[in-house]
Amino acid sequence: MTRIGLLSDTHGLLDPRIFEHFDSCDEIWHAGDIGSAELLQRLREFRPTRAVFGNMDSGDVRYSLSEFYRFRVEDVNVLMTHIGGYPGHYNPWLIPWFKKSLEAKQALQNAQINAPNVQINAQMVHAPYGEADRSSETRKEMVHDQIVNAPMVNAPMVNAQMVHDQMVNAPYGEADRSSETRKEMVNVIDLFVCGHSHILKVQYDPLWKMLTLNPGAAGKQGWQTVQTLLRFTIDAARIDNLEVIELSRS
């Protein structure tokens, strides 16, 4: 099991409470608008960190990171970028990737490839909630409807860490797949992560058969009334124990 701490839009502010909430995590993912190379380095010194640059990042941050990051954690294939949108309102340049993912899932299903199913579940939503936000019960129901009741998603394995690097040549062991099957596995997206909007959103997308996560803004720059984080686990092909963490703005 891998425990993930997800944040975005720090804009140069690394609230010390983040370290407390992510202390139990194995990895930290940052979905962009980091704000400084120093902030990124502090995260990396705390836990292994995966990150993309945002539209407000420049200098060393932009040069050291990618705009798009495709990787695999256990049996879940992830695509992370900063400006992504949400179900029904994605940025147009992402649609070809999503189409390839859906086509790959259908091809693997037609070929009856024995791949694990991604199971998405949320057991807990973390309080407190800000005055201007929805009630805890409403937020809990939103997470329940989008995640607990989401249909299963095919999650073929692929040994990949960066966009296209080492993905095609990933080893598959004794039961090696054909080159065409491996190509389909590379294209699969089970979990889509983005930031930018400063609006926390957890939503299953039935069209593209993937879970979308936006952790909101962990910094104080912007209009949001609370700073937000997400914490969850990946256990083989299961995305579980999702928590929404809100930090009151002093």
C-alpha positions in Angstrom: 0.0 0.0 0.0 1.2 3.5 -0.9 0.0 6.5 1.0 -0.3 9.7 -1.1 -0.4 13.3 0.0 -1.7 15.5 -2.9 -1.5 19.3 -3.0 -1.4 22.1 -5.5 -1.1 25.9 -5.9 1.1 26.7 -3.0 2.4 29.8 -4.8 5.5 30.0 -2.7 3.8 29.3 0.7 4.5 26.0 2.4 2.2 25.9 5.4 3.9 24.0 8.3 0.7 22.2 8.9 1.1 20.4 5.6 4.0 18.4 7.1 1.8 17.3 10.0 -0.9 16.0 7.7 1.5 14.4 5.3 3.7 12.8 7.9 2.1 9.4 7.3 2.5 9.6 3.5 4.9 7.7 1.4 4.8 10.1 -1.5 3.8 13.7 -2.1 2.3 14.8 -5.4 2.2 18.5 -6.3 0.0 19.6 -9.2 1.7 22.8 -10.1 2.1 26.5 -9.3 4.7 25.6 -6.7 6.1 29.0 -6.4 9.8 28.4 -5.9 12.6 25.8 -6.2 13.2 26.1 -2.5 9.7 25.0 -1.7 10.0 22.0 -4.0 13.3 21.1 -2.4 11.7 21.2 1.1 9.0 18.8 0.0 11.6 16.5 -1.6 13.7 16.5 1.6 10.5 15.6 3.6 9.2 12.8 1.3 9.7 11.6 -2.3 7.8 14.1 -4.4 6.3 14.0 -7.9 5.4 17.3 -9.4 4.6 19.3 -12.6 5.1 23.0 -13.2 2.1 25.4 -13.3 1.5 28.4 -15.5 2.8 30.7 -12.7 6.0 28.8 -12.2 9.2 30.0 -13.8 13.0 29.7 -13.6 14.4 26.5 -12.0 10.9 25.1 -11.3 9.8 25.2 -14.9 13.1 24.0 -16.2 13.4 21.0 -13.8 9.8 19.7 -14.2 7.4 18.7 -17.0 4.0 20.1 -17.9 2.6 16.5 -18.1 3.7 13.6 -15.9 2.6 10.1 -16.6 3.5 7.4 -14.0 2.4 4.3 -12.3 1.9 3.7 -8.6 1.3 0.0 -7.9 -1.4 -1.0 -10.4 -2.8 2.5 -11.0 -1.8 4.6 -14.1 -1.7 8.3 -13.4 -1.6 11.4 -15.6 -0.9 14.7 -13.8 -0.8 18.2 -15.2 -1.6 21.7 -13.8 -4.3 23.1 -16.1 -6.6 20.2 -16.7 -10.2 21.1 -16.1 -12.8 18.6 -14.9 -15.3 16.1 -16.3 -17.2 17.7 -19.2 -14.9 20.8 -19.2 -11.4 19.5 -19.8 -8.8 21.5 -21.6 -9.0 20.5 -25.3 -5.4 19.3 -25.6 -6.1 16.5 -23.1 -8.9 14.9 -25.1 -6.7 12.9 -27.5 -4.9 11.4 -24.5 -8.2 10.4 -22.9 -9.5 9.0 -26.2 -6.4 6.8 -26.5 -6.9 5.7 -22.9 -10.5 4.7 -23.5 -9.6 2.9 -26.7 -6.8 1.0 -24.9 -9.2 -0.1 -22.2 -11.7 -1.3 -24.7 -9.0 -3.1 -26.7 -7.7 -4.8 -23.6 -11.2 -5.8 -22.6 -11.9 -7.2 -26.1 -8.6 -9.1 -25.9 -9.7 -10.5 -22.5 -6.4 -9.4 -20.9 -6.3 -10.4 -17.3 -5.6 -7.0 -15.8 -6.6 -5.8 -12.3 -9.6 -3.6 -11.8 -9.2 -0.2 -10.2 -11.5 0.0 -7.2 -12.3 3.5 -6.0 -13.5 4.1 -2.5 -13.7 6.9 0.1 -14.2 6.0 3.7 -13.6 9.4 5.4 -13.8 13.1 4.8 -11.7 15.2 7.1 -13.2 18.1 9.0 -13.3 21.0 9.8 -15.0 22.8 7.0 -14.9 26.5 6.2 -17.9 28.8 6.8 -18.2 29.5 3.1 -18.0 25.9 2.1 -20.7 23.2 1.9 -21.7 21.4 5.0 -19.7 18.3 6.0 -22.7 16.1 5.3 -23.1 17.6 1.8 -19.4 17.3 1.1 -19.5 13.7 2.3 -22.4 12.8 0.1 -20.6 14.4 -2.9 -17.6 12.3 -2.3 -19.7 9.2 -1.7 -21.7 9.6 -4.9 -18.7 10.2 -7.1 -16.3 7.6 -5.7 -18.0 4.9 -3.7 -20.7 4.4 -6.3 -18.3 4.7 -9.2 -18.1 1.7 -11.5 -14.9 -0.3 -11.7 -12.2 0.8 -14.1 -9.8 -1.5 -15.9 -6.2 -0.8 -14.7 -3.6 -2.7 -16.8 -0.1 -2.7 -15.5 2.7 -0.6 -17.0 6.1 0.1 -15.6 6.4 3.9 -16.3 7.6 7.0 -14.5 7.7 9.9 -16.9 6.0 10.9 -20.1 6.8 8.2 -22.6 10.3 7.6 -21.1 10.8 3.9 -20.5 7.1 3.1 -21.0 7.3 1.3 -24.3 10.3 -0.7 -23.1 8.7 -1.6 -19.7 9.3 -5.2 -18.7 6.3 -7.5 -18.1 8.0 -10.7 -16.8 7.5 -14.3 -18.0 3.9 -13.7 -19.2 5.2 -11.1 -21.7 2.5 -9.4 -23.7 2.7 -8.7 -27.5 4.0 -5.3 -28.5 0.5 -4.3 -29.5 -0.9 -5.3 -26.1 1.9 -3.5 -24.3 1.2 -0.4 -26.4 -2.4 -0.4 -25.2 -1.3 -0.7 -21.6 0.9 2.3 -21.9 -2.0 4.5 -23.1 -4.3 3.7 -20.1 -5.2 6.5 -17.6 -6.9 5.4 -14.4 -6.4 8.6 -12.3 -6.2 12.1 -13.6 -4.7 14.8 -11.3 -4.7 18.6 -11.9 -4.8 21.9 -10.1 -5.0 25.6 -11.2 -8.7 26.3 -10.3 -8.1 26.6 -6.5 -11.4 24.5 -6.3 -11.1 21.1 -4.6 -12.9 18.5 -6.8 -13.2 14.8 -6.5 -15.2 13.3 -9.4 -15.4 10.0 -11.3 -15.7 10.5 -15.0 -17.9 7.8 -16.5 -17.1 8.9 -20.1 -13.4 8.3 -19.9 -13.6 5.8 -17.1 -11.2 7.5 -14.7 -11.1 9.3 -11.4 -10.2 13.0 -11.5 -8.7 14.7 -8.5 -8.0 18.4 -7.9 -6.8 19.2 -4.4 -7.6 22.9 -4.5 -5.1 25.4 -3.2 -2.7 24.7 -0.4 -1.4 28.3 -0.4 -3.1 31.6 0.5 -2.8 33.4 -2.9 -6.3 33.6 -4.5 -9.9 33.9 -3.6 -10.4 30.7 -1.7 -11.4 30.9 2.0 -9.6 27.7 3.1 -6.4 25.9 2.1 -7.1 22.4 1.0 -5.2 19.1 0.6 -6.1 15.5 -0.3 -4.7 12.3 1.2 -5.5 8.8 0.0 -4.0 5.4 -0.4 -3.3 3.2 -3.4 -3.3 -0.5 -2.7 -2.6 -2.6 -5.8 -5.5 -1.4 -8.0 -7.5 0.1 -5.2 -7.8 3.9 -4.6 -9.0 4.1 -1.0 -9.2 6.1 2.3 -9.7 9.5 0.6 -9.5 12.4 3.0 -10.2 16.1 2.4 -8.1 18.2 4.7 -9.0 21.9 5.2 -6.6 24.4 6.8 -8.2 27.5 8.2 -6.6 30.7 6.9 -5.3 32.9 9.7 
